[in-house]
Amino acid sequence: MELLRFATAGSVDDGKSTLIGRLLHDTKALFDDVIDAVAATTARRGGEGLDLALVTDGLRAEREQGITIDVAYRYFSTPLRSFVIADTPGHVQYTRNMVTGASTSDVAVILVDARHGLREQSLRHAALSALLGIQHLVLAVNKMDLVDWSEARYIEIRDEFVALAARLDVPVVTAIPLCALDGGNVVDQSPHTPWYAGPCLLEHLETLPLPRYDEGALRLPVQLVIKPAVGSGADVTAERRWYAGSLAAGTPKVGDEIVVLPSGTHSRIAAVEGNAPAVRVQLEHELDVSRGDVIADAHDAPHTVPQIVARVAWMADKPLRAGSHVLLKHGTRTVKAVATQLHDRLDVATLTSKTGVGELGLNEIGTVTFITSLPLPIDAYATNRTMGSFIVIDEVTNGTVGAGMVAEPVGAH
Amino acid sequence: MTVIDHTSTEFDDADRVGLDHRLAQLEAHAIFVIREVAAECERPVLLFSGGKDSVVMLHLAKKAFEPGVIPFPVMHVDTGHNFPEVIEFRDRLVEQMGVRLVVASVQDAIDQGRVADPGPTGSRNRLQTQPLLYEVGRNKFDAAFGGARRDEDKARAKERILSFRDLFGQWDPKNQRPELWRLYNPRVRAGEHLRAFPISDWTELDIWRYIAVNDIDLPQMYYSHRREVVAREGMLLATSEVTPALPGETPFVETVRYRTVGDMTCTGAVRSDASTPLEVLTEIEQSRITERGATRADDKFSEAAMEDRKREGYF
């Protein structure tokens, strides 16, 4: 069974939670006791039938306020695929939770209310999804019933979005007119859209090609050095250390020439075990390899760079400024770093960049140069998600305060 | 290469017996999380109840460190109201895996006056939080692996893979750390700790498929057997010293199995003839009730029962 992860995003009240509830309900992924609980809560609040938005709002505060605060993960399967849904919050205040949900997703479904069209949050979420390298955006034009299923209104929103998405370098955008409340074009075709020839949302999610991130030359960030248990073997190979990690790209084979970064020492793969991508390897030579190092293809290695220029999504109240000291976690290594320059900041309303900015505030996106205490082996984020991304950690609070993506591993802007 | 069956809505046998795309991804991710936490935290511990999820966790931990040994102990939060066969199973598996067992005992907590005694037949479920946090503090554990899954409950559906706990062991669901990609941030200060949930994205079906694929041993009560039960609050509750039949209840013998294993006073059985992992899979595929809904009285009190317990520091 193939696994597809998708995030739902968009502004408050555009109907994300109702859409998830609808998908789960119509694919029969909701169990009877859950349906009973939702029906009881709906009735207690004076509603009728099933308020499907209640399916995903799991926190007390969310039910009290009728909003989504944090990502809810939900699961369902169809005969064609299994899915993990990250239902992300719409409020700008909780953007970092949206980023959390979108960062592990293959597809982002951005909802808009057909009455209101694109709003700043729709654009912010589209920009963040694009920044996170999500290859497929789905624009779900929701609440079509409230605009009398108007084809003209759908086309107006779709065209505006497609024009904006072109600025974001998103390869594939699909727009679908739907109504999460009555289920039209979610799992089943709506009788109200004879003018729409495209797929329903579910059909689209079942058939779009799965993105591949792990292609290319060997990249193995070392998580752990494992020494075999005492007495597990008499011969030399059994006593060799194993380097365990999750493959960020490539498939190691015995005899492959590798380089250990950042040290630059060379060896060959002597043994490989485990189910990819969670593997462990032995090397032919006894080298000094430890957690945080990257074992890479000797003939196609990443650039090891002392400074990083990256697009950064900032997620803390305390802004990032030139001169800020932070920690960066890249792969399995955490290093000290200092932000030396803020190059630009994205204006979400126009999706254009502004230069000459003094700081990067909460929920803002900008380009930043960091100098790191150790050189890091970096690939472009577009080539390799693991090797091209990092998180920023506040040394004092230990909080995760930023997410960085490297466009180009060498040189500065 | 994954072959997709376009004709059937059920998992076919090919899906069941191999590590397909989905299960391979879930396994690799769980191993990744276990290794990250073990590498970055000083003193992790694995919460182990003898239930199927914690048994799968222990197997994943073994795989994560092969051919080395599991570099952390396991901890059982023991309500004292256990199914005896689960305790036997626990001790056997711990011995086999060569890991140290720490027992956080609710009975000790009651005897030492750390929690109030709910009486001989009262539920000790909520009382587990105190001994759990007590042992976390006493052993200076800075990370506790749990086998919780997001499909179990709507509060759990909201929780991060690495979930921060403050000095008081509390979860603050409105202020969770952002968690980007697979870049986990396990940094805590002294006295704080993490809960790590490597199998968050697994469903009950995935657990059973994994058990079938890897031929993993479970306590026998997960499979069909005959047992004396009473019908109470829509559940079948095994009769025992701590769960005697109440006035008006007539015990009867039924063919049952357990979908979850917990405290005897609040864990119910379901009627079942499923006696192998594949039969259990078939049964669950056809079930219309979630496992906690079918078998856990503790989650029926309110729609926020789990959230409230988690805030206090529960699993």
Chai-1 contact restraints between the chains, C-beta under 6 A:
chainA,res_idxA,chainB,res_idxB,connection_type,confidence,min_distance_angstrom,max_distance_angstrom,comment,restraint_id
A,M1,B,D15,contact,1.0,0.0,6.0,A-B,restraint_1
A,M1,B,D20,contact,1.0,0.0,6.0,A-B,restraint_2
A,M1,B,R22,contact,1.0,0.0,6.0,A-B,restraint_3
A,E2,B,T2,contact,1.0,0.0,6.0,A-B,restraint_4
A,E2,B,H21,contact,1.0,0.0,6.0,A-B,restraint_5
A,L3,B,H21,contact,1.0,0.0,6.0,A-B,restraint_6
A,L3,B,R22,contact,1.0,0.0,6.0,A-B,restraint_7
A,L3,B,Q25,contact,1.0,0.0,6.0,A-B,restraint_8
A,F31,B,R288,contact,1.0,0.0,6.0,A-B,restraint_9
A,F31,B,I289,contact,1.0,0.0,6.0,A-B,restraint_10
A,F31,B,T290,contact,1.0,0.0,6.0,A-B,restraint_11
A,D32,B,R288,contact,1.0,0.0,6.0,A-B,restraint_12
A,D32,B,I289,contact,1.0,0.0,6.0,A-B,restraint_13
A,D33,B,I289,contact,1.0,0.0,6.0,A-B,restraint_14
A,D33,B,T290,contact,1.0,0.0,6.0,A-B,restraint_15
A,D33,B,G293,contact,1.0,0.0,6.0,A-B,restraint_16
A,G58,B,K154,contact,1.0,0.0,6.0,A-B,restraint_17
A,G58,B,A155,contact,1.0,0.0,6.0,A-B,restraint_18
A,G58,B,A157,contact,1.0,0.0,6.0,A-B,restraint_19
A,G58,B,K158,contact,1.0,0.0,6.0,A-B,restraint_20
A,L59,B,K158,contact,1.0,0.0,6.0,A-B,restraint_21
A,L59,B,P173,contact,1.0,0.0,6.0,A-B,restraint_22
A,R60,B,A304,contact,1.0,0.0,6.0,A-B,restraint_23
A,R60,B,E307,contact,1.0,0.0,6.0,A-B,restraint_24
A,A61,B,K174,contact,1.0,0.0,6.0,A-B,restraint_25
A,I69,B,K174,contact,1.0,0.0,6.0,A-B,restraint_26
A,D70,B,K158,contact,1.0,0.0,6.0,A-B,restraint_27
A,D70,B,Q176,contact,1.0,0.0,6.0,A-B,restraint_28
A,A72,B,A157,contact,1.0,0.0,6.0,A-B,restraint_29
A,A72,B,K158,contact,1.0,0.0,6.0,A-B,restraint_30
A,Y73,B,R150,contact,1.0,0.0,6.0,A-B,restraint_31
A,Y73,B,A157,contact,1.0,0.0,6.0,A-B,restraint_32
A,Y75,B,D151,contact,1.0,0.0,6.0,A-B,restraint_33
A,Y75,B,T203,contact,1.0,0.0,6.0,A-B,restraint_34
A,P79,B,T9,contact,1.0,0.0,6.0,A-B,restraint_35
A,S82,B,R22,contact,1.0,0.0,6.0,A-B,restraint_36
A,V84,B,D201,contact,1.0,0.0,6.0,A-B,restraint_37
A,R96,B,P178,contact,1.0,0.0,6.0,A-B,restraint_38
A,T100,B,P178,contact,1.0,0.0,6.0,A-B,restraint_39
A,T100,B,E179,contact,1.0,0.0,6.0,A-B,restraint_40
A,S103,B,L180,contact,1.0,0.0,6.0,A-B,restraint_41
A,S103,B,W181,contact,1.0,0.0,6.0,A-B,restraint_42
A,Q223,B,R35,contact,1.0,0.0,6.0,A-B,restraint_43
A,Q223,B,A39,contact,1.0,0.0,6.0,A-B,restraint_44
A,L224,B,R35,contact,1.0,0.0,6.0,A-B,restraint_45
A,L224,B,A39,contact,1.0,0.0,6.0,A-B,restraint_46
A,I226,B,G68,contact,1.0,0.0,6.0,A-B,restraint_47
A,K227,B,G68,contact,1.0,0.0,6.0,A-B,restraint_48
A,P228,B,P67,contact,1.0,0.0,6.0,A-B,restraint_49
A,A229,B,G68,contact,1.0,0.0,6.0,A-B,restraint_50
A,A229,B,V69,contact,1.0,0.0,6.0,A-B,restraint_51
A,S232,B,P67,contact,1.0,0.0,6.0,A-B,restraint_52
A,S246,B,F32,contact,1.0,0.0,6.0,A-B,restraint_53
A,N275,B,A24,contact,1.0,0.0,6.0,A-B,restraint_54
A,P277,B,A28,contact,1.0,0.0,6.0,A-B,restraint_55
A,A278,B,A28,contact,1.0,0.0,6.0,A-B,restraint_56
A,A278,B,I31,contact,1.0,0.0,6.0,A-B,restraint_57
A,R291,B,A39,contact,1.0,0.0,6.0,A-B,restraint_58
A,M315,B,P178,contact,1.0,0.0,6.0,A-B,restraint_59
A,K329,B,L183,contact,1.0,0.0,6.0,A-B,restraint_60
A,S389,B,W181,contact,1.0,0.0,6.0,A-B,restraint_61
A,I391,B,L180,contact,1.0,0.0,6.0,A-B,restraint_62
A,I391,B,L183,contact,1.0,0.0,6.0,A-B,restraint_63
A,I393,B,N185,contact,1.0,0.0,6.0,A-B,restraint_64
A,N398,B,R187,contact,1.0,0.0,6.0,A-B,restraint_65
A,T400,B,R177,contact,1.0,0.0,6.0,A-B,restraint_66
A,T400,B,P178,contact,1.0,0.0,6.0,A-B,restraint_67
A,T400,B,N185,contact,1.0,0.0,6.0,A-B,restraint_68
A,A403,B,L180,contact,1.0,0.0,6.0,A-B,restraint_69
